[in-house]
């Protein structure tokens, strides 16, 4: 018979006391609250605390039933399945946990449904403005840094640290955004990023200023204003008729997330015998010849060593993430979701999450980030017309195909398949999408080189790209500062394309929020965007009308947006030299029209049989009889 040594016996007794001898506690419950009257009556509560998994749970509240209690691998977790009847009244219920003759009580609140506008969705009449809150404007210097956080620093002189921008700073500049024509604001994530500095490169450490490294799903980063600050922000937008878009991250969390430090189940994260990075190659998902091992590396590989990859095949984690999305939509009156790193998530999970949101909020828009380079790949991740084993239910997506084509059209010389032909050809593949109008178009974002730098700081080319984006199909999205010609490339790091908006911070030498603070070229760019965005919003032909495009010829590209009562002609010349455009080729769309108004200048053209198109110029013409 084996005997314990005195040291081993003492160790065993100490471990037993640690695991089983301590008084159980309930330290937190997620979701932190819920609502009556939701379409789905089921709710699963994550209960966490010292030995919380050893408790026997009960509750007594009219209309609420505890259906089942689940234990986790970790004794500090329990999962409670509840059902909430349609006639349940709002109030606070007591969740009771019993063990060894002791009873622990924890209140849980059921609220009435939020009355604020929510789940309004997006249409092609909207104009989205993407903001990185830390870099836009600082409205409250008292929340710039906190000594009790893992990263207590804020220093605008260092690109990779936090700079102090917040939700109040954005709210202070809503007049500016509405003047530009913005109708919806998409923020990079505002969820708690209480993480230590991470090594971005051998010579630098980076803060989680961008927001994509979650550490607590049910907290809003207090450096941005916390939960109450976010609710006030949402209220301020809705009072002005603006919409709120939240950025989701389902794929990963920070290695400082409290549930990574203490994991509920052994398979809560995708684990490997040795560190394995994602391949980032989405082709393995729809390639009919793909190896299963390639799909696994794409989906289960980690983004970086400090971003643990979530295993959405675990049913408790899947439900946790889905319920958080619903909780956020209701709590903050969200109108749409942008989903980060969409192509790296479990496909079935994505469909379940999308459907759960759309069941509660049928008009809600969801558009994911799948950074791909061809229309088949892009269509795979949205509702499409392809015959594939997997059918996505995502309503929209970020249009990386058109983004690539726009940049190519402005940088390449014109040829058989180059230059402006690239933009035309991207639109010819729209037949693969169920509804290409729901795709979100863009010229740049927080992960790309700045548009103005990409096109060689050429204002004429800038206007061409802006015109295409604001007159073609889809929902246009704009990155903060592009309207005042903010520039830079991602060299040496992403921080270079995430510079502070000039005028948003105390002590700034110039204020680009005002016409007086902008130079002539910046005002010209701002006014151009404002003019087109305002016209688009007021003109159904541009945002809801049909699209007809003509084959580009000799560097010119012409298309029409039209309804039964209005026709808009967009004629662009990507050459350096002027041309006279013979319009007889466009009779199919121009028959019966004899005049046109230049939307950008208000000049009236009385003869439109031949139109002068200066070099590197776009004309937006409202046709009339």
MARFIMI-858497 format. One line per 3 residues: number of its first residue (from 1); for each residue x, y, z of C-alpha. Coordinates in steps of 0.2 Angstrom, whole numbers, plus 5000, padded with zeros to 4 digits. Layout:
// residues N
NUM> X,Y,Z | ... $
//
This chain:
// residues 625
1> 5000,5000,5000 | 5007,5017,4995 | 5009,5030,5009 $
4> 5010,5049,5008 | 5026,5057,5014 | 5022,5070,5027 $
7> 5026,5084,5014 | 5014,5076,5001 | 5001,5074,5014 $
10> 5002,5092,5020 | 5001,5098,5002 | 4986,5087,4999 $
13> 4977,5094,5014 | 4981,5112,5010 | 4975,5109,4992 $
16> 4959,5101,4998 | 4956,5115,5010 | 4959,5128,4996 $
19> 4946,5119,4984 | 4933,5113,4996 | 4936,5121,5013 $
22> 4933,5139,5008 | 4916,5147,5010 | 4908,5148,4992 $
25> 4904,5165,4985 | 4895,5173,4971 | 4906,5187,4965 $
28> 4898,5191,4948 | 4884,5186,4936 | 4885,5188,4917 $
31> 4875,5196,4909 | 4874,5209,4923 | 4855,5211,4920 $
34> 4842,5206,4907 | 4825,5212,4901 | 4807,5206,4901 $
37> 4798,5205,4885 | 4812,5198,4874 | 4807,5187,4860 $
40> 4818,5173,4866 | 4812,5168,4883 | 4828,5158,4887 $
43> 4843,5166,4897 | 4859,5157,4903 | 4868,5165,4917 $
46> 4887,5163,4920 | 4889,5163,4939 | 4907,5166,4945 $
49> 4915,5166,4963 | 4925,5155,4975 | 4918,5138,4973 $
52> 4902,5145,4965 | 4901,5128,4955 | 4898,5118,4971 $
55> 4882,5127,4976 | 4864,5121,4974 | 4854,5135,4966 $
58> 4836,5140,4967 | 4825,5156,4964 | 4808,5161,4967 $
61> 4801,5175,4956 | 4784,5175,4947 | 4787,5171,4928 $
64> 4805,5165,4930 | 4810,5147,4931 | 4827,5139,4934 $
67> 4827,5125,4921 | 4844,5118,4924 | 4861,5121,4933 $
70> 4877,5116,4923 | 4894,5113,4932 | 4910,5118,4923 $
73> 4928,5111,4923 | 4933,5125,4935 | 4923,5124,4952 $
76> 4922,5143,4953 | 4909,5143,4938 | 4891,5138,4936 $
79> 4879,5141,4922 | 4861,5143,4926 | 4847,5140,4912 $
82> 4832,5151,4915 | 4816,5154,4906 | 4807,5171,4907 $
85> 4788,5170,4904 | 4781,5184,4892 | 4770,5191,4907 $
88> 4785,5193,4919 | 4786,5209,4928 | 4802,5219,4930 $
91> 4810,5219,4947 | 4824,5211,4957 | 4825,5192,4960 $
94> 4835,5183,4972 | 4847,5169,4966 | 4850,5158,4981 $
97> 4865,5146,4982 | 4866,5133,4996 | 4880,5122,5002 $
100> 4885,5114,5018 | 4870,5122,5027 | 4875,5139,5021 $
103> 4864,5150,5009 | 4871,5164,4998 | 4860,5177,4990 $
106> 4863,5187,4975 | 4851,5200,4967 | 4848,5200,4949 $
109> 4838,5213,4940 | 4825,5211,4926 | 4822,5228,4917 $
112> 4808,5234,4906 | 4813,5235,4887 | 4823,5251,4882 $
115> 4812,5264,4874 | 4826,5273,4865 | 4827,5270,4846 $
118> 4837,5254,4843 | 4840,5241,4830 | 4836,5254,4816 $
121> 4849,5246,4804 | 4858,5255,4790 | 4853,5258,4772 $
124> 4862,5265,4757 | 4855,5282,4762 | 4867,5282,4777 $
127> 4885,5289,4778 | 4895,5280,4791 | 4909,5289,4800 $
130> 4922,5278,4808 | 4931,5285,4824 | 4945,5278,4835 $
133> 4939,5286,4851 | 4956,5288,4859 | 4962,5298,4844 $
136> 4948,5309,4839 | 4945,5321,4853 | 4948,5323,4872 $
139> 4932,5330,4881 | 4937,5325,4899 | 4955,5325,4904 $
142> 4951,5318,4921 | 4948,5300,4913 | 4965,5300,4903 $
145> 4973,5288,4914 | 4971,5278,4930 | 4983,5271,4943 $
148> 4973,5256,4946 | 4974,5249,4928 | 4987,5238,4921 $
151> 4992,5252,4909 | 4992,5268,4919 | 5000,5278,4905 $
154> 4994,5292,4893 | 5006,5301,4882 | 5002,5310,4866 $
157> 5021,5311,4862 | 5022,5292,4860 | 5012,5286,4845 $
160> 5009,5268,4853 | 5002,5274,4870 | 4985,5280,4874 $
163> 4981,5299,4870 | 4966,5302,4880 | 4952,5304,4867 $
166> 4935,5299,4874 | 4916,5298,4871 | 4913,5315,4878 $
169> 4926,5322,4865 | 4916,5315,4851 | 4899,5321,4858 $
172> 4907,5339,4858 | 4909,5338,4839 | 4893,5331,4833 $
175> 4889,5347,4825 | 4904,5345,4814 | 4900,5327,4809 $
178> 4882,5332,4804 | 4888,5347,4794 | 4899,5334,4784 $
181> 4883,5324,4781 | 4886,5309,4793 | 4871,5299,4798 $
184> 4879,5285,4808 | 4894,5283,4819 | 4905,5268,4820 $
187> 4917,5267,4835 | 4932,5255,4836 | 4928,5245,4852 $
190> 4924,5254,4868 | 4924,5238,4879 | 4936,5237,4893 $
193> 4954,5235,4888 | 4962,5234,4905 | 4978,5226,4898 $
196> 4997,5228,4901 | 5007,5235,4887 | 5010,5222,4873 $
199> 5026,5220,4863 | 5021,5226,4845 | 5039,5225,4838 $
202> 5056,5222,4846 | 5058,5241,4849 | 5041,5246,4855 $
205> 5027,5242,4866 | 5009,5246,4862 | 4994,5250,4872 $
208> 4976,5244,4869 | 4971,5261,4863 | 4962,5254,4848 $
211> 4950,5244,4859 | 4952,5226,4851 | 4959,5217,4866 $
214> 4944,5214,4878 | 4947,5211,4896 | 4929,5211,4902 $
217> 4914,5210,4890 | 4902,5218,4903 | 4912,5234,4906 $
220> 4915,5250,4895 | 4933,5256,4897 | 4932,5270,4910 $
223> 4945,5280,4900 | 4932,5282,4887 | 4918,5286,4900 $
226> 4912,5270,4906 | 4895,5262,4905 | 4885,5278,4909 $
229> 4896,5288,4897 | 4892,5276,4883 | 4874,5277,4887 $
232> 4874,5296,4887 | 4884,5295,4870 | 4871,5284,4862 $
235> 4856,5295,4869 | 4865,5311,4862 | 4866,5303,4845 $
238> 4849,5297,4844 | 4842,5314,4849 | 4850,5321,4834 $
241> 4844,5307,4822 | 4861,5299,4821 | 4864,5280,4822 $
244> 4876,5270,4833 | 4887,5256,4827 | 4896,5245,4839 $
247> 4912,5235,4834 | 4911,5216,4839 | 4926,5205,4842 $
250> 4920,5187,4844 | 4937,5178,4838 | 4949,5183,4853 $
253> 4952,5192,4869 | 4967,5199,4878 | 4978,5187,4888 $
256> 4973,5199,4902 | 4955,5195,4901 | 4948,5188,4917 $
259> 4941,5172,4909 | 4958,5168,4901 | 4967,5170,4918 $
262> 4954,5158,4925 | 4946,5148,4912 | 4929,5140,4915 $
265> 4932,5125,4903 | 4948,5117,4897 | 4941,5120,4879 $
268> 4935,5138,4882 | 4950,5143,4871 | 4958,5134,4856 $
271> 4973,5126,4862 | 4989,5119,4853 | 5003,5109,4859 $
274> 5014,5123,4852 | 5010,5141,4848 | 5001,5141,4831 $
277> 4997,5157,4822 | 4982,5158,4810 | 4986,5156,4792 $
280> 4974,5171,4787 | 4970,5161,4772 | 4951,5160,4770 $
283> 4952,5150,4754 | 4952,5134,4764 | 4934,5138,4769 $
286> 4926,5137,4752 | 4940,5128,4742 | 4932,5111,4736 $
289> 4949,5103,4737 | 4954,5110,4754 | 4962,5100,4768 $
292> 4953,5100,4785 | 4970,5104,4793 | 4971,5120,4783 $
295> 4954,5125,4789 | 4958,5122,4807 | 4974,5133,4806 $
298> 4964,5147,4799 | 4950,5146,4812 | 4959,5140,4827 $
301> 4976,5148,4825 | 4979,5163,4836 | 4980,5181,4829 $
304> 4995,5184,4840 | 5003,5176,4856 | 4994,5188,4867 $
307> 4977,5186,4859 | 4970,5169,4864 | 4958,5162,4851 $
310> 4940,5158,4858 | 4933,5141,4854 | 4915,5145,4849 $
313> 4911,5127,4847 | 4910,5127,4866 | 4891,5129,4869 $
316> 4893,5139,4885 | 4905,5151,4877 | 4895,5153,4861 $
319> 4879,5157,4871 | 4890,5169,4882 | 4895,5179,4866 $
322> 4878,5179,4858 | 4870,5185,4874 | 4883,5199,4876 $
325> 4879,5205,4859 | 4860,5206,4863 | 4864,5214,4880 $
328> 4874,5227,4871 | 4861,5231,4858 | 4848,5233,4871 $
331> 4858,5242,4884 | 4866,5255,4872 | 4852,5256,4859 $
334> 4863,5250,4845 | 4858,5251,4827 | 4871,5240,4819 $
337> 4886,5229,4822 | 4902,5229,4813 | 4911,5212,4816 $
340> 4930,5212,4817 | 4940,5197,4810 | 4924,5189,4803 $
343> 4933,5175,4793 | 4942,5168,4808 | 4926,5163,4818 $
346> 4917,5147,4818 | 4904,5148,4804 | 4890,5140,4812 $
349> 4892,5151,4827 | 4892,5167,4816 | 4875,5161,4809 $
352> 4868,5158,4826 | 4874,5174,4833 | 4867,5184,4818 $
355> 4851,5175,4819 | 4849,5178,4837 | 4852,5197,4835 $
358> 4840,5198,4820 | 4826,5189,4829 | 4826,5202,4842 $
361> 4830,5217,4831 | 4824,5212,4813 | 4830,5229,4805 $
364> 4848,5228,4813 | 4862,5228,4801 | 4877,5217,4803 $
367> 4893,5219,4792 | 4909,5209,4795 | 4927,5212,4791 $
370> 4933,5198,4780 | 4948,5205,4772 | 4948,5196,4755 $
373> 4953,5199,4737 | 4940,5192,4726 | 4921,5192,4725 $
376> 4918,5174,4728 | 4928,5175,4744 | 4918,5190,4749 $
379> 4902,5183,4744 | 4905,5167,4755 | 4904,5177,4771 $
382> 4887,5186,4767 | 4870,5181,4760 | 4874,5176,4742 $
385> 4869,5166,4727 | 4882,5154,4727 | 4880,5135,4728 $
388> 4891,5130,4742 | 4890,5118,4757 | 4889,5133,4769 $
391> 4876,5148,4767 | 4880,5163,4777 | 4866,5173,4784 $
394> 4876,5189,4787 | 4866,5204,4779 | 4881,5214,4773 $
397> 4900,5215,4774 | 4914,5227,4772 | 4918,5228,4753 $
400> 4936,5225,4752 | 4934,5220,4733 | 4928,5237,4729 $
403> 4941,5245,4740 | 4955,5236,4731 | 4948,5241,4714 $
406> 4946,5259,4719 | 4964,5261,4724 | 4970,5252,4709 $
409> 4959,5263,4697 | 4967,5278,4704 | 4985,5272,4704 $
412> 4987,5261,4689 | 4988,5267,4670 | 4973,5263,4660 $
415> 4974,5247,4650 | 4963,5232,4645 | 4961,5226,4663 $
418> 4969,5240,4673 | 4965,5258,4679 | 4947,5262,4680 $
421> 4943,5246,4672 | 4946,5238,4689 | 4932,5248,4697 $
424> 4920,5244,4683 | 4925,5225,4684 | 4922,5224,4703 $
427> 4904,5230,4701 | 4901,5217,4687 | 4903,5203,4699 $
430> 4888,5209,4710 | 4877,5195,4704 | 4886,5184,4717 $
433> 4878,5194,4732 | 4860,5192,4738 | 4860,5211,4740 $
436> 4875,5221,4736 | 4867,5237,4742 | 4870,5231,4760 $
439> 4889,5230,4757 | 4899,5244,4766 | 4911,5253,4755 $
442> 4926,5263,4760 | 4942,5271,4754 | 4952,5267,4769 $
445> 4951,5262,4787 | 4961,5261,4803 | 4970,5245,4797 $
448> 4975,5252,4780 | 4987,5266,4773 | 4978,5283,4772 $
451> 4969,5286,4756 | 4977,5303,4752 | 4994,5295,4754 $
454> 4990,5280,4743 | 4985,5291,4729 | 5000,5302,4730 $
457> 4992,5317,4739 | 4983,5321,4723 | 4967,5331,4726 $
460> 4960,5328,4709 | 4962,5309,4711 | 4955,5311,4729 $
463> 4939,5319,4722 | 4937,5305,4709 | 4938,5291,4722 $
466> 4926,5301,4734 | 4914,5303,4719 | 4913,5285,4715 $
469> 4911,5280,4733 | 4897,5293,4736 | 4887,5289,4720 $
472> 4889,5270,4718 | 4879,5256,4726 | 4882,5251,4744 $
475> 4883,5260,4761 | 4898,5272,4761 | 4909,5272,4776 $
478> 4922,5286,4780 | 4937,5286,4791 | 4940,5300,4803 $
481> 4950,5314,4796 | 4950,5309,4777 | 4939,5325,4774 $
484> 4953,5336,4780 | 4966,5326,4771 | 4974,5317,4785 $
487> 4988,5306,4778 | 5002,5293,4782 | 5006,5275,4779 $
490> 5008,5261,4791 | 5027,5263,4792 | 5034,5260,4805 $
493> 5017,5255,4813 | 4998,5256,4812 | 4999,5271,4824 $
496> 5004,5282,4809 | 4987,5280,4801 | 4979,5283,4818 $
499> 4985,5300,4822 | 4975,5312,4833 | 4962,5323,4824 $
502> 4970,5341,4824 | 4960,5351,4836 | 4952,5337,4846 $
505> 4965,5339,4860 | 4970,5353,4872 | 4985,5362,4866 $
508> 4983,5358,4847 | 4991,5371,4836 | 4977,5370,4823 $
511> 4958,5366,4824 | 4953,5356,4809 | 4935,5355,4815 $
514> 4933,5373,4810 | 4935,5381,4792 | 4946,5394,4800 $
517> 4958,5381,4806 | 4959,5372,4789 | 4970,5378,4774 $
520> 4963,5381,4757 | 4966,5363,4751 | 4958,5355,4766 $
523> 4943,5366,4765 | 4941,5361,4747 | 4941,5343,4752 $
526> 4929,5345,4766 | 4917,5355,4756 | 4918,5342,4742 $
529> 4913,5328,4753 | 4900,5338,4762 | 4892,5343,4745 $
532> 4891,5325,4739 | 4886,5317,4755 | 4872,5330,4758 $
535> 4866,5327,4740 | 4867,5308,4741 | 4856,5308,4757 $
538> 4843,5319,4749 | 4842,5310,4733 | 4834,5293,4732 $
541> 4841,5290,4715 | 4859,5290,4722 | 4856,5279,4737 $
544> 4841,5268,4732 | 4840,5269,4713 | 4845,5257,4700 $
547> 4863,5257,4693 | 4868,5256,4675 | 4887,5257,4670 $
550> 4895,5258,4653 | 4911,5249,4648 | 4926,5262,4652 $
553> 4934,5269,4636 | 4950,5277,4635 | 4951,5281,4653 $
556> 4933,5287,4655 | 4920,5279,4665 | 4901,5283,4665 $
559> 4887,5276,4675 | 4869,5281,4680 | 4859,5280,4695 $
562> 4840,5282,4692 | 4822,5280,4698 | 4806,5283,4689 $
565> 4807,5302,4693 | 4826,5306,4693 | 4841,5301,4683 $
568> 4859,5306,4689 | 4874,5304,4677 | 4891,5302,4684 $
571> 4905,5305,4671 | 4923,5303,4676 | 4939,5306,4666 $
574> 4954,5297,4674 | 4966,5304,4661 | 4977,5319,4664 $
577> 4971,5328,4648 | 4953,5335,4644 | 4941,5326,4633 $
580> 4924,5330,4625 | 4913,5316,4629 | 4900,5311,4615 $
583> 4885,5306,4624 | 4876,5297,4610 | 4883,5281,4617 $
586> 4872,5283,4632 | 4855,5285,4623 | 4847,5271,4633 $
589> 4848,5281,4649 | 4848,5299,4642 | 4834,5298,4629 $
592> 4822,5312,4632 | 4834,5323,4643 | 4840,5339,4635 $
595> 4848,5348,4650 | 4858,5344,4666 | 4863,5353,4682 $
598> 4880,5350,4689 | 4877,5345,4706 | 4894,5351,4712 $
601> 4894,5368,4705 | 4875,5371,4701 | 4880,5376,4683 $
604> 4866,5371,4671 | 4871,5363,4655 | 4859,5367,4640 $
607> 4868,5355,4628 | 4872,5338,4634 | 4875,5330,4617 $
610> 4894,5333,4620 | 4901,5336,4638 | 4918,5343,4641 $
613> 4927,5332,4654 | 4943,5340,4661 | 4957,5329,4665 $
616> 4956,5319,4682 | 4938,5326,4685 | 4921,5319,4690 $
619> 4905,5327,4685 | 4889,5323,4694 | 4874,5328,4683 $
622> 4856,5328,4687 | 4847,5326,4670 | 4831,5336,4666 $
625> 4820,5337,4651 $
//
